[in-house]
Amino acid sequence: MYVSSSASRIVFADPAALEQFNLRLQAFARNALEEQRLQKLMSRYRSAQAQTAR
């Protein structure tokens, strides 16, 4: 794998490396989405608790 000078392109010599990279990228994206969902849930939970505390 090498990064071209323009840095906008990553070139993979072998397809297996490309596949591996894609899988990692997808996992990363899924984790980010999951994290967002959790944070939304937590903030909803906190505001609900604040409501009942009053």
N, C-alpha and C positions, 0 to 999 in steps of 0.2 A: 504494500500500500504506500502511495506517496501523495502528498498534497501539492497541487500545482501552484505555481507562483501567484496566480490570480486569487488563490485561496478560496475560491467559490466552488472549486471542483475537487473531489477526492477520487483518485483513480485507483481501482483495485486490479491487481494483476490476475488473481484467480477468482472464479465465481464463488467458491466456498467462503472466501473472506468477505465478499460482498453480501452473501446470504447471512453470514454471522453478524455483520454490521447492521443489516436491516432488522434482524431479530432483536438486537440490542436496542435499536432506535424505537422499535414498536413497544418493547417492554418499558422503556423510559417514558414514552408518551402515555402509556396506560397508567403507570405509577403516578405521573403528574396529574392526570384526570382524577384518579382515586383520591389523591391528596386534596385536590380542590373540593371534591364531594364531601370528604371528611370535615374539612374546615367549615364548609357551609352548614353541615349538620351540627357541628359543635357550636357555631355562633347562634344557630336557631335554638339549640338546647339551652345555652346560656341566657338568651333573652327570655325564653320561656320561664326559666328559673327566676330571673329577675322579676318577671310579672307576678309569679306566685309568692315571692318573698314580701311583696308589698302588702 
